[in-house]
Amino acid sequence: MPLVKARTLYERARIGGYAVGGFDAEHLDMVKAIVEAAEESRSPVIVMIWEADIQTAGDGYLEAVVKQAANEASVPVAIHLDHGTNLKSCLNAVLHGHTGVMCDYSHFPFEENVYKTKEVVDICHLMDVMVEAELGTVPRTFEKEGEYSGEKQYTNPDQAVDFINKTGVDALTISIGEESGLYTNGVQLDFELLREIRKRTNTYLIMHGGSGTPPEQIQQAVKDGIIGIRFATELRIAFFDKLEEVRKTLGHDFPDSRKMQVPARDAVKRIVMEKMKQLGSWGQACTDGLCPPIFKGLPTVGDNPQPNSDVEKIVDLVQQALMKRKA
């Protein structure tokens, strides 16, 4: 079926009492593993594409793969930008088919985070694309330097209310003790903090750092109000491990990559299906009247993106207009 809006999937999850998994994909095999897992689990799914992976592959390449997989699937699939670091990146994502974007200004001072996030919200809402932002910081265990290597800063509930009111953001990534990557110490999410934020806000609450989080804590987070959880590192490591294992068995001179890629893809698929059980999304696709033919009538975003040169021009024009407004 055609791509669906991320907002639609989150709203149905809220009604149904489960969460939707956002699984990062950086190449074709990862996309296939994620969508096949969703198909076999009868689960809605959001394929996340990290800004850095878009920069590596090029605008539109990964999105084209996800669109093809979604068109062949009978369960709802959305594309969502992961950790966009500027307005241009977010707009490029929208123009190439993302039905949701995440802008991450969490390492800026609060007021600057508000200002930059609102810029993205104001423009993306004109195109009916939902926006996710981050408040508080989630460190990355695989980065030894830079802004993501610092100490975690938990989300302040008072600031969360203020931030949502000032930006109009649709979804908010909160920091409740998680880490991106594999955890350096034992995981212990702050569920009391989560419940307090949930009680005082009505936006979709998102948690990153799903990799390595124990199943019981994932289930509790969903019960206490998390509507979406992101997974990346665990999937990538499983893929790499299986590639190495099979190549070692076949020999380093064996030239047929399919013999290695398919087992690696299956290893990822098994993990994604396990996560879908923990999130409660297993079996939830098409139980609410939102599957075909109703989905066929929903508007989609970015089905026919402009050539890349035109995309650049559009984004530059928007940025110029914003600069004039500031002046």
C-alpha positions as CSV (number, residue, x, y, z in Angstrom):
1,M,0.0,0.0,0.0
2,P,1.2,3.6,-0.4
3,L,3.2,5.2,2.4
4,V,1.0,6.4,5.3
5,K,1.5,9.3,7.7
6,A,3.5,8.8,10.8
7,R,0.9,10.8,12.7
8,T,-1.8,8.3,11.7
9,L,0.2,5.4,13.1
10,Y,0.8,7.1,16.4
11,E,-2.8,8.1,16.8
12,R,-4.0,4.5,16.2
13,A,-1.4,3.2,18.6
14,R,-2.6,5.6,21.3
15,I,-6.2,4.4,20.8
16,G,-5.1,0.8,20.7
17,G,-2.8,0.9,23.7
18,Y,0.4,-0.1,22.0
19,A,3.5,1.6,20.7
20,V,4.9,1.7,17.1
21,G,8.5,0.8,16.5
22,G,10.8,3.1,14.6
23,F,13.6,1.0,13.1
24,D,16.6,2.6,11.4
25,A,17.5,1.5,7.9
26,E,20.7,2.4,6.1
27,H,20.6,0.1,3.1
28,L,18.3,-2.2,1.1
29,D,18.7,-5.3,3.3
30,M,17.8,-3.4,6.4
31,V,14.7,-2.0,4.8
32,K,13.7,-5.5,3.6
33,A,14.2,-7.0,7.0
34,I,12.1,-4.3,8.7
35,V,9.2,-4.4,6.3
36,E,9.2,-8.2,6.1
37,A,9.1,-8.3,9.9
38,A,6.1,-6.0,9.9
39,E,4.4,-8.1,7.2
40,E,4.9,-11.3,9.1
41,S,4.0,-9.8,12.4
42,R,1.0,-7.9,11.0
43,S,2.3,-4.8,12.6
44,P,2.4,-1.1,11.6
45,V,5.9,0.1,11.3
46,I,8.0,3.3,10.9
47,V,11.2,3.0,8.9
48,M,13.6,5.6,10.3
49,I,16.3,7.1,8.1
50,W,19.1,8.8,9.9
51,E,20.3,12.1,8.5
52,A,23.8,10.8,8.3
53,D,22.7,7.8,6.3
54,I,20.9,10.0,3.8
55,Q,24.1,12.1,3.4
56,T,26.0,8.9,2.7
57,A,23.5,7.4,0.2
58,G,22.2,10.6,-1.4
59,D,18.8,12.3,-1.3
60,G,16.0,10.0,-2.4
61,Y,17.9,6.7,-2.7
62,L,16.9,5.1,0.6
63,E,13.4,6.6,0.4
64,A,12.9,5.0,-3.0
65,V,13.6,1.6,-1.5
66,V,11.2,2.1,1.4
67,K,8.5,3.3,-1.0
68,Q,8.9,0.2,-3.1
69,A,8.8,-2.0,0.0
70,A,5.7,-0.2,1.3
71,N,3.9,-0.5,-2.0
72,E,4.4,-4.3,-1.9
73,A,3.3,-4.6,1.8
74,S,-0.2,-5.1,3.1
75,V,0.6,-3.4,6.4
76,P,1.0,0.4,7.0
77,V,4.5,1.7,6.5
78,A,5.7,5.3,7.2
79,I,9.1,6.9,6.6
80,H,10.5,9.2,9.3
81,L,13.7,11.3,9.3
82,D,15.9,10.5,12.3
83,H,17.9,13.3,14.0
84,G,17.6,16.1,11.4
85,T,20.1,18.7,12.5
86,N,18.8,21.7,10.4
87,L,15.8,23.0,8.6
88,K,17.2,22.2,5.2
89,S,17.7,18.5,6.1
90,C,14.1,18.3,7.3
91,L,12.7,19.9,4.2
92,N,14.7,17.7,1.9
93,A,13.3,14.7,3.8
94,V,9.7,15.9,3.3
95,L,10.3,16.5,-0.4
96,H,11.6,13.0,-0.8
97,G,8.6,11.3,0.9
98,H,9.1,11.3,4.7
99,T,5.8,11.4,6.4
100,G,7.3,12.6,9.6
101,V,10.6,14.4,10.6
102,M,12.6,14.7,13.7
103,C,14.5,17.9,14.3
104,D,17.1,17.5,17.0
105,Y,18.3,20.7,18.6
106,S,18.4,19.2,22.1
107,H,22.0,20.3,22.6
108,F,21.2,24.0,22.1
109,P,20.0,26.3,25.0
110,F,16.3,25.9,25.7
111,E,15.1,29.1,23.9
112,E,17.2,28.3,20.8
113,N,15.8,24.8,20.7
114,V,12.3,26.3,20.9
115,Y,13.0,28.8,18.1
116,K,14.7,26.4,15.7
117,T,12.1,23.7,16.3
118,K,9.2,26.1,15.7
119,E,10.7,27.0,12.3
120,V,10.5,23.4,11.3
121,V,7.0,23.0,12.8
122,D,5.6,26.0,11.0
123,I,6.8,24.9,7.6
124,C,6.2,21.2,7.9
125,H,2.6,21.7,9.2
126,L,1.9,23.6,6.0
127,M,2.6,20.3,4.2
128,D,0.7,18.2,6.8
129,V,3.9,16.5,8.0
130,M,4.3,15.8,11.7
131,V,7.3,17.0,13.6
132,E,9.2,15.4,16.4
133,A,11.7,17.2,18.6
134,E,13.9,16.4,21.5
135,L,14.1,17.9,25.0
136,G,16.8,16.7,27.4
137,T,19.8,14.8,26.0
138,V,20.3,11.1,25.1
139,P,24.0,10.3,24.9
140,R,25.4,7.9,22.3
141,T,27.7,5.3,23.7
142,F,29.4,4.7,20.4
143,E,30.6,8.4,20.2
144,K,33.7,9.2,22.2
145,E,33.7,13.0,21.5
146,G,31.3,15.7,20.4
147,E,27.9,16.9,21.7
148,Y,26.4,13.4,21.9
149,S,29.2,12.0,24.1
150,G,28.3,14.0,27.1
151,E,26.3,13.2,30.2
152,K,22.6,12.6,29.8
153,Q,20.2,15.4,30.8
154,Y,16.8,14.2,31.9
155,T,13.7,16.0,30.5
156,N,12.3,18.5,32.9
157,P,8.4,18.2,33.0
158,D,7.9,22.0,33.4
159,Q,10.1,22.7,30.4
160,A,8.4,19.9,28.4
161,V,5.0,21.7,28.9
162,D,6.5,25.1,28.0
163,F,8.3,23.6,25.0
164,I,5.2,22.0,23.5
165,N,3.1,25.1,24.0
166,K,5.7,27.3,22.3
167,T,6.6,25.1,19.4
168,G,3.4,23.2,18.6
169,V,5.5,20.1,18.1
170,D,3.5,16.8,17.5
171,A,5.9,14.4,19.2
172,L,8.6,14.8,21.8
173,T,11.6,12.6,22.4
174,I,12.2,12.6,26.1
175,S,15.2,11.6,28.2
176,I,14.2,9.3,31.0
177,G,17.5,7.4,31.4
178,E,18.0,5.8,28.0
179,E,21.2,5.8,26.0
180,S,21.7,5.5,22.2
181,G,23.9,2.5,21.3
182,L,24.5,-0.4,23.6
183,Y,24.3,0.6,27.3
184,T,27.4,1.2,29.3
185,N,25.8,0.1,32.5
186,G,22.5,-1.5,33.5
187,V,19.4,0.1,32.1
188,Q,17.0,1.7,34.6
189,L,14.4,4.0,33.1
190,D,12.8,6.7,35.3
191,F,9.1,5.7,35.0
192,E,8.0,8.2,37.6
193,L,9.4,10.9,35.5
194,L,7.7,9.5,32.4
195,R,4.4,9.3,34.2
196,E,4.7,12.9,35.3
197,I,5.4,14.1,31.7
198,R,2.6,12.0,30.4
199,K,0.2,13.4,32.9
200,R,1.0,17.0,32.0
201,T,1.2,16.8,28.2
202,N,-0.8,15.5,25.3
203,T,1.8,15.1,22.6
204,Y,3.2,11.8,21.4
205,L,6.1,10.8,23.7
206,I,9.0,9.0,22.0
207,M,11.9,7.1,23.4
208,H,15.2,6.6,21.7
209,G,17.8,4.1,22.8
210,G,15.6,1.0,22.5
211,S,18.6,-1.3,21.8
212,G,19.6,-3.1,24.9
213,T,16.6,-2.0,26.9
214,P,15.2,-5.0,28.8
215,P,11.8,-6.2,27.4
216,E,10.0,-5.6,30.8
217,Q,11.2,-2.0,30.7
218,I,10.0,-1.5,27.2
219,Q,6.6,-2.9,28.1
220,Q,6.4,-0.7,31.2
221,A,7.4,2.4,29.1
222,V,4.6,1.7,26.7
223,K,2.1,1.2,29.5
224,D,3.2,4.5,31.1
225,G,2.7,6.5,27.9
226,I,5.6,6.0,25.4
227,I,4.0,5.8,21.9
228,G,7.1,5.1,19.9
229,I,10.5,3.6,20.5
230,R,13.6,3.8,18.2
231,F,15.9,0.9,17.5
232,A,19.1,1.0,15.5
233,T,22.4,-0.3,17.1
234,E,21.1,-3.7,18.0
235,L,19.9,-4.3,14.4
236,R,23.2,-3.1,12.9
237,I,25.3,-5.3,15.1
238,A,23.2,-8.3,14.4
239,F,23.6,-7.7,10.7
240,F,27.4,-7.3,11.0
241,D,27.7,-10.4,13.3
242,K,25.8,-12.6,10.9
243,L,27.8,-11.4,7.9
244,E,31.0,-12.2,9.6
245,E,29.8,-15.6,10.8
246,V,28.6,-16.6,7.3
247,R,31.7,-15.3,5.6
248,K,34.0,-17.1,8.0
249,T,32.1,-20.3,7.1
250,L,32.1,-19.8,3.4
251,G,35.6,-18.5,3.2
252,H,37.0,-15.0,2.5
253,D,37.3,-15.8,-1.2
254,F,33.6,-16.7,-1.7
255,P,32.2,-14.1,-4.1
256,D,28.4,-14.5,-3.9
257,S,27.3,-11.8,-1.4
258,R,23.7,-13.1,-1.4
259,K,24.8,-16.0,0.6
260,M,25.8,-13.6,3.4
261,Q,23.2,-10.8,3.0
262,V,20.1,-13.0,3.2
263,P,21.1,-14.6,6.5
264,A,22.1,-11.2,7.9
265,R,18.8,-9.8,6.8
266,D,17.0,-12.7,8.6
267,A,18.9,-12.0,11.8
268,V,17.7,-8.4,11.8
269,K,14.1,-9.5,10.9
270,R,14.0,-11.8,14.0
271,I,15.0,-9.0,16.3
272,V,12.5,-6.6,14.8
273,M,9.7,-9.1,15.3
274,E,10.8,-9.6,18.9
275,K,10.6,-5.8,19.5
276,M,7.1,-5.7,17.9
277,K,5.9,-8.2,20.5
278,Q,7.4,-6.1,23.3
279,L,5.7,-3.0,21.9
280,G,2.4,-4.6,21.6
281,S,2.1,-3.8,17.9
282,W,2.1,-7.4,16.8
283,G,-1.1,-8.2,15.1
284,Q,-2.4,-4.6,15.2
285,A,-2.2,-3.8,11.5
286,C,-5.5,-3.5,9.7
287,T,-7.6,-4.2,12.9
288,D,-9.0,-0.7,12.9
289,G,-10.4,-0.1,9.5
290,L,-7.3,1.9,8.3
291,C,-6.0,-0.6,5.8
292,P,-7.0,-0.7,2.1
293,P,-9.2,0.5,0.6
294,I,-9.3,3.4,3.1
295,F,-5.5,3.9,3.0
296,K,-5.6,4.3,-0.7
297,G,-7.6,7.5,-0.4
298,L,-5.2,9.1,2.2
299,P,-3.0,11.9,0.8
300,T,0.6,11.0,0.7
301,V,3.7,13.3,0.8
302,G,6.5,13.4,-1.7
303,D,5.3,10.7,-4.1
304,N,6.8,12.7,-7.0
305,P,9.7,14.6,-5.6
306,Q,11.3,17.2,-7.8
307,P,14.7,16.5,-9.4
308,N,17.4,17.1,-6.8
309,S,18.5,20.5,-8.3
310,D,14.9,21.7,-7.9
311,V,14.7,20.5,-4.3
312,E,17.9,22.5,-3.5
313,K,16.3,25.6,-5.1
314,I,13.1,25.2,-3.1
315,V,14.9,24.7,0.2
316,D,17.2,27.6,-0.4
317,L,14.3,29.9,-1.2
318,V,12.6,28.9,2.0
319,Q,15.7,29.6,4.0
320,Q,16.1,33.0,2.3
321,A,12.6,33.9,3.2
322,L,13.2,32.9,6.8
323,M,16.4,35.0,6.9
324,K,14.4,38.0,5.6
325,R,11.8,37.5,8.3
326,K,14.5,37.5,11.0
327,A,15.9,40.7,9.6
